[in-house]
């Protein structure tokens, strides 16, 4: 990790690998709106959305086993 100075505030910057995916343009547009609304970067918002979906599907899988 390294730090970048942004308007006098030190922020940590993570070095994640760049990944390209194909996505429906309308879905991407809605994700951008949601990210901006929550004052997050698109990548951060997408990462959180993916992790939330994984957790939801794990819970559904456990319910199906009952």
mmCIF file as gemmi writes it, N, C-alpha and C atoms, coordinates in Angstrom:
data_model
loop_
_atom_site.group_PDB
_atom_site.id
_atom_site.type_symbol
_atom_site.label_atom_id
_atom_site.label_alt_id
_atom_site.label_comp_id
_atom_site.label_asym_id
_atom_site.label_entity_id
_atom_site.label_seq_id
_atom_site.pdbx_PDB_ins_code
_atom_site.Cartn_x
_atom_site.Cartn_y
_atom_site.Cartn_z
_atom_site.occupancy
_atom_site.B_iso_or_equiv
_atom_site.pdbx_formal_charge
_atom_site.auth_seq_id
_atom_site.auth_asym_id
_atom_site.pdbx_PDB_model_num
ATOM 1 N N . UNK Axp A 1 ? 0.833 -1.181 0 1 0 ? 1 A 1
ATOM 2 C CA . UNK Axp A 1 ? 0 0 0 1 0 ? 1 A 1
ATOM 3 C C . UNK Axp A 1 ? 0.877 1.245 0 1 0 ? 1 A 1
ATOM 4 N N . UNK Axp A 2 ? 0.357 2.258 -0.622 1 0 ? 2 A 1
ATOM 5 C CA . UNK Axp A 2 ? 1.069 3.525 -0.576 1 0 ? 2 A 1
ATOM 6 C C . UNK Axp A 2 ? 0.064 4.621 -0.286 1 0 ? 2 A 1
ATOM 7 N N . UNK Axp A 3 ? 0.528 5.797 -0.011 1 0 ? 3 A 1
ATOM 8 C CA . UNK Axp A 3 ? -0.36 6.911 0.297 1 0 ? 3 A 1
ATOM 9 C C . UNK Axp A 3 ? -0.266 7.961 -0.793 1 0 ? 3 A 1
ATOM 10 N N . UNK Axp A 4 ? -1.365 8.543 -1.09 1 0 ? 4 A 1
ATOM 11 C CA . UNK Axp A 4 ? -1.427 9.639 -2.05 1 0 ? 4 A 1
ATOM 12 C C . UNK Axp A 4 ? -1.94 10.862 -1.312 1 0 ? 4 A 1
ATOM 13 N N . UNK Axp A 5 ? -1.353 11.975 -1.601 1 0 ? 5 A 1
ATOM 14 C CA . UNK Axp A 5 ? -1.82 13.214 -0.992 1 0 ? 5 A 1
ATOM 15 C C . UNK Axp A 5 ? -2.915 13.789 -1.877 1 0 ? 5 A 1
ATOM 16 N N . UNK Axp A 6 ? -4.068 13.981 -1.314 1 0 ? 6 A 1
ATOM 17 C CA . UNK Axp A 6 ? -5.215 14.49 -2.062 1 0 ? 6 A 1
ATOM 18 C C . UNK Axp A 6 ? -5.778 15.674 -1.293 1 0 ? 6 A 1
ATOM 19 N N . UNK Axp A 7 ? -5.558 16.862 -1.803 1 0 ? 7 A 1
ATOM 20 C CA . UNK Axp A 7 ? -5.996 18.105 -1.158 1 0 ? 7 A 1
ATOM 21 C C . UNK Axp A 7 ? -5.521 18.177 0.292 1 0 ? 7 A 1
ATOM 22 N N . UNK Axp A 8 ? -4.3 17.768 0.518 1 0 ? 8 A 1
ATOM 23 C CA . UNK Axp A 8 ? -3.726 17.87 1.851 1 0 ? 8 A 1
ATOM 24 C C . UNK Axp A 8 ? -4.108 16.741 2.789 1 0 ? 8 A 1
ATOM 25 N N . UNK Axp A 9 ? -4.918 15.806 2.32 1 0 ? 9 A 1
ATOM 26 C CA . UNK Axp A 9 ? -5.342 14.679 3.16 1 0 ? 9 A 1
ATOM 27 C C . UNK Axp A 9 ? -4.65 13.422 2.637 1 0 ? 9 A 1
ATOM 28 N N . UNK Axp A 10 ? -4.025 12.687 3.524 1 0 ? 10 A 1
ATOM 29 C CA . UNK Axp A 10 ? -3.365 11.456 3.098 1 0 ? 10 A 1
ATOM 30 C C . UNK Axp A 10 ? -4.404 10.34 3.037 1 0 ? 10 A 1
ATOM 31 N N . UNK Axp A 11 ? -4.483 9.682 1.905 1 0 ? 11 A 1
ATOM 32 C CA . UNK Axp A 11 ? -5.41 8.57 1.742 1 0 ? 11 A 1
ATOM 33 C C . UNK Axp A 11 ? -4.628 7.343 1.318 1 0 ? 11 A 1
ATOM 34 N N . UNK Axp A 12 ? -5.027 6.191 1.853 1 0 ? 12 A 1
ATOM 35 C CA . UNK Axp A 12 ? -4.399 4.947 1.431 1 0 ? 12 A 1
ATOM 36 C C . UNK Axp A 12 ? -4.963 4.562 0.078 1 0 ? 12 A 1
ATOM 37 N N . UNK Axp A 13 ? -4.114 4.029 -0.768 1 0 ? 13 A 1
ATOM 38 C CA . UNK Axp A 13 ? -4.552 3.558 -2.072 1 0 ? 13 A 1
ATOM 39 C C . UNK Axp A 13 ? -4.163 2.092 -2.194 1 0 ? 13 A 1
ATOM 40 N N . UNK Axp A 14 ? -5.16 1.267 -2.469 1 0 ? 14 A 1
ATOM 41 C CA . UNK Axp A 14 ? -4.906 -0.159 -2.644 1 0 ? 14 A 1
ATOM 42 C C . UNK Axp A 14 ? -4.559 -0.413 -4.093 1 0 ? 14 A 1
ATOM 43 N N . UNK Axp A 15 ? -3.686 -1.342 -4.305 1 0 ? 15 A 1
ATOM 44 C CA . UNK Axp A 15 ? -3.288 -1.72 -5.658 1 0 ? 15 A 1
ATOM 45 C C . UNK Axp A 15 ? -3.933 -3.051 -6.009 1 0 ? 15 A 1
ATOM 46 N N . UNK Axp A 16 ? -5.171 -3.003 -6.48 1 0 ? 16 A 1
ATOM 47 C CA . UNK Axp A 16 ? -5.879 -4.198 -6.909 1 0 ? 16 A 1
ATOM 48 C C . UNK Axp A 16 ? -5.603 -4.387 -8.392 1 0 ? 16 A 1
ATOM 49 N N . UNK Axp A 17 ? -5.645 -5.636 -8.847 1 0 ? 17 A 1
ATOM 50 C CA . UNK Axp A 17 ? -5.46 -5.859 -10.283 1 0 ? 17 A 1
ATOM 51 C C . UNK Axp A 17 ? -6.641 -5.283 -11.063 1 0 ? 17 A 1
ATOM 52 N N . UNK Axp A 18 ? -6.373 -4.798 -12.244 1 0 ? 18 A 1
ATOM 53 C CA . UNK Axp A 18 ? -7.424 -4.276 -13.11 1 0 ? 18 A 1
ATOM 54 C C . UNK Axp A 18 ? -8.131 -5.455 -13.753 1 0 ? 18 A 1
ATOM 55 N N . UNK Axp A 19 ? -9.456 -5.414 -13.744 1 0 ? 19 A 1
ATOM 56 C CA . UNK Axp A 19 ? -10.247 -6.491 -14.303 1 0 ? 19 A 1
ATOM 57 C C . UNK Axp A 19 ? -11.264 -5.909 -15.269 1 0 ? 19 A 1
ATOM 58 N N . UNK Axp A 20 ? -11.417 -6.541 -16.411 1 0 ? 20 A 1
ATOM 59 C CA . UNK Axp A 20 ? -12.416 -6.114 -17.381 1 0 ? 20 A 1
ATOM 60 C C . UNK Axp A 20 ? -13.558 -7.116 -17.395 1 0 ? 20 A 1
ATOM 61 N N . UNK Axp A 21 ? -14.767 -6.603 -17.377 1 0 ? 21 A 1
ATOM 62 C CA . UNK Axp A 21 ? -15.948 -7.465 -17.473 1 0 ? 21 A 1
ATOM 63 C C . UNK Axp A 21 ? -16.92 -6.848 -18.464 1 0 ? 21 A 1
ATOM 64 N N . UNK Axp A 22 ? -17.747 -7.69 -19.04 1 0 ? 22 A 1
ATOM 65 C CA . UNK Axp A 22 ? -18.81 -7.193 -19.913 1 0 ? 22 A 1
ATOM 66 C C . UNK Axp A 22 ? -20.064 -7.106 -19.059 1 0 ? 22 A 1
ATOM 67 N N . UNK Axp A 23 ? -20.734 -5.964 -19.141 1 0 ? 23 A 1
ATOM 68 C CA . UNK Axp A 23 ? -21.935 -5.771 -18.333 1 0 ? 23 A 1
ATOM 69 C C . UNK Axp A 23 ? -22.936 -4.945 -19.131 1 0 ? 23 A 1
ATOM 70 N N . UNK Axp A 24 ? -24.194 -5.209 -18.885 1 0 ? 24 A 1
ATOM 71 C CA . UNK Axp A 24 ? -25.257 -4.458 -19.529 1 0 ? 24 A 1
ATOM 72 C C . UNK Axp A 24 ? -25.05 -2.969 -19.218 1 0 ? 24 A 1
ATOM 73 N N . UNK Axp A 25 ? -25.021 -2.101 -20.235 1 0 ? 25 A 1
ATOM 74 C CA . UNK Axp A 25 ? -24.778 -0.676 -20.003 1 0 ? 25 A 1
ATOM 75 C C . UNK Axp A 25 ? -25.782 -0.032 -19.045 1 0 ? 25 A 1
ATOM 76 N N . UNK Axp A 26 ? -27.037 -0.458 -19.09 1 0 ? 26 A 1
ATOM 77 C CA . UNK Axp A 26 ? -28.036 0.113 -18.179 1 0 ? 26 A 1
ATOM 78 C C . UNK Axp A 26 ? -27.767 -0.304 -16.735 1 0 ? 26 A 1
ATOM 79 N N . UNK Axp A 27 ? -27.347 -1.549 -16.524 1 0 ? 27 A 1
ATOM 80 C CA . UNK Axp A 27 ? -27.01 -2.014 -15.177 1 0 ? 27 A 1
ATOM 81 C C . UNK Axp A 27 ? -25.812 -1.229 -14.641 1 0 ? 27 A 1
ATOM 82 N N . UNK Axp A 28 ? -24.825 -0.99 -15.496 1 0 ? 28 A 1
ATOM 83 C CA . UNK Axp A 28 ? -23.653 -0.218 -15.096 1 0 ? 28 A 1
ATOM 84 C C . UNK Axp A 28 ? -24.04 1.218 -14.74 1 0 ? 28 A 1
ATOM 85 N N . UNK Axp A 29 ? -24.926 1.789 -15.54 1 0 ? 29 A 1
ATOM 86 C CA . UNK Axp A 29 ? -25.399 3.156 -15.271 1 0 ? 29 A 1
ATOM 87 C C . UNK Axp A 29 ? -26.091 3.221 -13.907 1 0 ? 29 A 1
ATOM 88 N N . UNK Axp A 30 ? -26.949 2.253 -13.612 1 0 ? 30 A 1
ATOM 89 C CA . UNK Axp A 30 ? -27.641 2.229 -12.319 1 0 ? 30 A 1
ATOM 90 C C . UNK Axp A 30 ? -26.651 2.049 -11.17 1 0 ? 30 A 1
ATOM 91 N N . UNK Axp A 31 ? -25.611 1.24 -11.391 1 0 ? 31 A 1
ATOM 92 C CA . UNK Axp A 31 ? -24.587 1.053 -10.359 1 0 ? 31 A 1
ATOM 93 C C . UNK Axp A 31 ? -23.831 2.353 -10.111 1 0 ? 31 A 1
ATOM 94 N N . UNK Axp A 32 ? -23.522 3.077 -11.183 1 0 ? 32 A 1
ATOM 95 C CA . UNK Axp A 32 ? -22.83 4.373 -11.018 1 0 ? 32 A 1
ATOM 96 C C . UNK Axp A 32 ? -23.676 5.337 -10.206 1 0 ? 32 A 1
ATOM 97 N N . UNK Axp A 33 ? -24.966 5.395 -10.508 1 0 ? 33 A 1
ATOM 98 C CA . UNK Axp A 33 ? -25.87 6.283 -9.769 1 0 ? 33 A 1
ATOM 99 C C . UNK Axp A 33 ? -25.895 5.899 -8.292 1 0 ? 33 A 1
ATOM 100 N N . UNK Axp A 34 ? -26.02 4.597 -8.019 1 0 ? 34 A 1
ATOM 101 C CA . UNK Axp A 34 ? -26.052 4.132 -6.633 1 0 ? 34 A 1
ATOM 102 C C . UNK Axp A 34 ? -24.751 4.464 -5.91 1 0 ? 34 A 1
ATOM 103 N N . UNK Axp A 35 ? -23.626 4.295 -6.585 1 0 ? 35 A 1
ATOM 104 C CA . UNK Axp A 35 ? -22.324 4.585 -5.974 1 0 ? 35 A 1
ATOM 105 C C . UNK Axp A 35 ? -22.186 6.069 -5.653 1 0 ? 35 A 1
ATOM 106 N N . UNK Axp A 36 ? -22.52 6.913 -6.612 1 0 ? 36 A 1
ATOM 107 C CA . UNK Axp A 36 ? -22.408 8.361 -6.399 1 0 ? 36 A 1
ATOM 108 C C . UNK Axp A 36 ? -23.341 8.804 -5.285 1 0 ? 36 A 1
ATOM 109 N N . UNK Axp A 37 ? -24.546 8.262 -5.253 1 0 ? 37 A 1
ATOM 110 C CA . UNK Axp A 37 ? -25.521 8.602 -4.218 1 0 ? 37 A 1
ATOM 111 C C . UNK Axp A 37 ? -24.973 8.298 -2.834 1 0 ? 37 A 1
ATOM 112 N N . UNK Axp A 38 ? -24.198 7.219 -2.733 1 0 ? 38 A 1
ATOM 113 C CA . UNK Axp A 38 ? -23.632 6.819 -1.444 1 0 ? 38 A 1
ATOM 114 C C . UNK Axp A 38 ? -22.206 7.332 -1.235 1 0 ? 38 A 1
ATOM 115 N N . UNK Axp A 39 ? -21.782 8.23 -2.134 1 0 ? 39 A 1
ATOM 116 C CA . UNK Axp A 39 ? -20.446 8.846 -2.05 1 0 ? 39 A 1
ATOM 117 C C . UNK Axp A 39 ? -19.334 7.797 -2.018 1 0 ? 39 A 1
ATOM 118 N N . UNK Axp A 40 ? -19.45 6.814 -2.927 1 0 ? 40 A 1
ATOM 119 C CA . UNK Axp A 40 ? -18.448 5.759 -3.03 1 0 ? 40 A 1
ATOM 120 C C . UNK Axp A 40 ? -17.933 5.705 -4.455 1 0 ? 40 A 1
ATOM 121 N N . UNK Axp A 41 ? -16.739 5.148 -4.598 1 0 ? 41 A 1
ATOM 122 C CA . UNK Axp A 41 ? -16.208 4.88 -5.923 1 0 ? 41 A 1
ATOM 123 C C . UNK Axp A 41 ? -16.982 3.688 -6.486 1 0 ? 41 A 1
ATOM 124 N N . UNK Axp A 42 ? -17.134 3.651 -7.807 1 0 ? 42 A 1
ATOM 125 C CA . UNK Axp A 42 ? -17.878 2.575 -8.443 1 0 ? 42 A 1
ATOM 126 C C . UNK Axp A 42 ? -17.314 1.212 -8.075 1 0 ? 42 A 1
ATOM 127 N N . UNK Axp A 43 ? -15.998 1.063 -8.105 1 0 ? 43 A 1
ATOM 128 C CA . UNK Axp A 43 ? -15.381 -0.219 -7.772 1 0 ? 43 A 1
ATOM 129 C C . UNK Axp A 43 ? -15.707 -0.668 -6.359 1 0 ? 43 A 1
ATOM 130 N N . UNK Axp A 44 ? -15.681 0.266 -5.413 1 0 ? 44 A 1
ATOM 131 C CA . UNK Axp A 44 ? -15.993 -0.062 -4.024 1 0 ? 44 A 1
ATOM 132 C C . UNK Axp A 44 ? -17.448 -0.5 -3.916 1 0 ? 44 A 1
ATOM 133 N N . UNK Axp A 45 ? -18.36 0.232 -4.579 1 0 ? 45 A 1
ATOM 134 C CA . UNK Axp A 45 ? -19.772 -0.104 -4.526 1 0 ? 45 A 1
ATOM 135 C C . UNK Axp A 45 ? -20.018 -1.48 -5.141 1 0 ? 45 A 1
ATOM 136 N N . UNK Axp A 46 ? -19.386 -1.761 -6.288 1 0 ? 46 A 1
ATOM 137 C CA . UNK Axp A 46 ? -19.551 -3.057 -6.949 1 0 ? 46 A 1
ATOM 138 C C . UNK Axp A 46 ? -19.024 -4.197 -6.076 1 0 ? 46 A 1
ATOM 139 N N . UNK Axp A 47 ? -17.865 -3.985 -5.449 1 0 ? 47 A 1
ATOM 140 C CA . UNK Axp A 47 ? -17.295 -5.006 -4.575 1 0 ? 47 A 1
ATOM 141 C C . UNK Axp A 47 ? -18.252 -5.33 -3.434 1 0 ? 47 A 1
ATOM 142 N N . UNK Axp A 48 ? -18.811 -4.294 -2.812 1 0 ? 48 A 1
ATOM 143 C CA . UNK Axp A 48 ? -19.762 -4.509 -1.721 1 0 ? 48 A 1
ATOM 144 C C . UNK Axp A 48 ? -21.012 -5.234 -2.22 1 0 ? 48 A 1
ATOM 145 N N . UNK Axp A 49 ? -21.513 -4.851 -3.394 1 0 ? 49 A 1
ATOM 146 C CA . UNK Axp A 49 ? -22.704 -5.49 -3.958 1 0 ? 49 A 1
ATOM 147 C C . UNK Axp A 49 ? -22.445 -6.97 -4.246 1 0 ? 49 A 1
ATOM 148 N N . UNK Axp A 50 ? -21.275 -7.292 -4.776 1 0 ? 50 A 1
ATOM 149 C CA . UNK Axp A 50 ? -20.928 -8.68 -5.078 1 0 ? 50 A 1
ATOM 150 C C . UNK Axp A 50 ? -20.858 -9.494 -3.791 1 0 ? 50 A 1
ATOM 151 N N . UNK Axp A 51 ? -20.195 -8.954 -2.778 1 0 ? 51 A 1
ATOM 152 C CA . UNK Axp A 51 ? -20.067 -9.678 -1.511 1 0 ? 51 A 1
ATOM 153 C C . UNK Axp A 51 ? -21.425 -9.875 -0.84 1 0 ? 51 A 1
ATOM 154 N N . UNK Axp A 52 ? -22.297 -8.866 -0.92 1 0 ? 52 A 1
ATOM 155 C CA . UNK Axp A 52 ? -23.645 -8.994 -0.356 1 0 ? 52 A 1
ATOM 156 C C . UNK Axp A 52 ? -24.42 -10.099 -1.073 1 0 ? 52 A 1
ATOM 157 N N . UNK Axp A 53 ? -24.306 -10.165 -2.384 1 0 ? 53 A 1
ATOM 158 C CA . UNK Axp A 53 ? -25.006 -11.209 -3.145 1 0 ? 53 A 1
ATOM 159 C C . UNK Axp A 53 ? -24.481 -12.59 -2.785 1 0 ? 53 A 1
ATOM 160 N N . UNK Axp A 54 ? -23.184 -12.727 -2.638 1 0 ? 54 A 1
ATOM 161 C CA . UNK Axp A 54 ? -22.601 -14.012 -2.251 1 0 ? 54 A 1
ATOM 162 C C . UNK Axp A 54 ? -23.164 -14.46 -0.903 1 0 ? 54 A 1
ATOM 163 N N . UNK Axp A 55 ? -23.22 -13.544 0.056 1 0 ? 55 A 1
ATOM 164 C CA . UNK Axp A 55 ? -23.75 -13.874 1.382 1 0 ? 55 A 1
ATOM 165 C C . UNK Axp A 55 ? -25.226 -14.252 1.311 1 0 ? 55 A 1
ATOM 166 N N . UNK Axp A 56 ? -26.019 -13.503 0.524 1 0 ? 56 A 1
ATOM 167 C CA . UNK Axp A 56 ? -27.448 -13.817 0.362 1 0 ? 56 A 1
ATOM 168 C C . UNK Axp A 56 ? -27.633 -15.211 -0.205 1 0 ? 56 A 1
ATOM 169 N N . UNK Axp A 57 ? -26.842 -15.551 -1.223 1 0 ? 57 A 1
ATOM 170 C CA . UNK Axp A 57 ? -26.982 -16.853 -1.859 1 0 ? 57 A 1
ATOM 171 C C . UNK Axp A 57 ? -26.514 -17.975 -0.942 1 0 ? 57 A 1
ATOM 172 N N . UNK Axp A 58 ? -25.518 -17.716 -0.092 1 0 ? 58 A 1
ATOM 173 C CA . UNK Axp A 58 ? -25.1 -18.712 0.893 1 0 ? 58 A 1
ATOM 174 C C . UNK Axp A 58 ? -26.247 -19 1.853 1 0 ? 58 A 1
ATOM 175 N N . UNK Axp A 59 ? -26.918 -17.938 2.316 1 0 ? 59 A 1
ATOM 176 C CA . UNK Axp A 59 ? -28.045 -18.097 3.244 1 0 ? 59 A 1
ATOM 177 C C . UNK Axp A 59 ? -29.18 -18.85 2.559 1 0 ? 59 A 1
ATOM 178 N N . UNK Axp A 60 ? -29.464 -18.54 1.312 1 0 ? 60 A 1
ATOM 179 C CA . UNK Axp A 60 ? -30.52 -19.251 0.582 1 0 ? 60 A 1
ATOM 180 C C . UNK Axp A 60 ? -30.161 -20.72 0.428 1 0 ? 60 A 1
ATOM 181 N N . UNK Axp A 61 ? -28.894 -21.004 0.155 1 0 ? 61 A 1
ATOM 182 C CA . UNK Axp A 61 ? -28.44 -22.393 0.036 1 0 ? 61 A 1
ATOM 183 C C . UNK Axp A 61 ? -28.624 -23.168 1.327 1 0 ? 61 A 1
ATOM 184 N N . UNK Axp A 62 ? -28.363 -22.517 2.44 1 0 ? 62 A 1
ATOM 185 C CA . UNK Axp A 62 ? -28.548 -23.176 3.745 1 0 ? 62 A 1
ATOM 186 C C . UNK Axp A 62 ? -30.014 -23.431 4.004 1 0 ? 62 A 1
ATOM 187 N N . UNK Axp A 63 ? -30.885 -22.51 3.599 1 0 ? 63 A 1
ATOM 188 C CA . UNK Axp A 63 ? -32.32 -22.685 3.788 1 0 ? 63 A 1
ATOM 189 C C . UNK Axp A 63 ? -32.833 -23.824 2.919 1 0 ? 63 A 1
ATOM 190 N N . UNK Axp A 64 ? -32.274 -23.975 1.709 1 0 ? 64 A 1
ATOM 191 C CA . UNK Axp A 64 ? -32.691 -25.05 0.806 1 0 ? 64 A 1
ATOM 192 C C . UNK Axp A 64 ? -32.329 -26.415 1.359 1 0 ? 64 A 1
ATOM 193 N N . UNK Axp A 65 ? -31.244 -26.478 2.161 1 0 ? 65 A 1
ATOM 194 C CA . UNK Axp A 65 ? -30.788 -27.741 2.728 1 0 ? 65 A 1
ATOM 195 C C . UNK Axp A 65 ? -31.709 -28.235 3.825 1 0 ? 65 A 1
ATOM 196 N N . UNK Axp A 66 ? -32.501 -27.345 4.415 1 0 ? 66 A 1
ATOM 197 C CA . UNK Axp A 66 ? -33.38 -27.714 5.542 1 0 ? 66 A 1
ATOM 198 C C . UNK Axp A 66 ? -34.563 -28.528 5.076 1 0 ? 66 A 1
